[in-house]
């Protein structure tokens, strides 16, 4: 009877290790994918925060363009090269660029 009990224990131990091995085989790829997804989520959250900041600054600029005439003038002068009526623009050309 002792031999039979030892055989049963051996069968249970082998079964336990087989099932454990199968579970590990199935779970390890899922764990690595989960880890990769967590890293991707963190990167996306950082990108979302950056875009939210950019969105806020763009909203502030839109508000300035709607309400601040001095800001509109600054943008028109800087980006479009516009002047007020009667103004004269002087451009200084450095010595090394005169030939161009």
Protein Blocks (a to p, Z undefined) as FASTA:
>chain_A
ZZmmmmmmmmmmmmmmmmmmmmmmmmmmmmmmmmmmmmmmmmmmmmmmmmmmmmmmmmmm
mmmmmmmmklmmmmmmmmnopacehiacdddddfklmmZZ
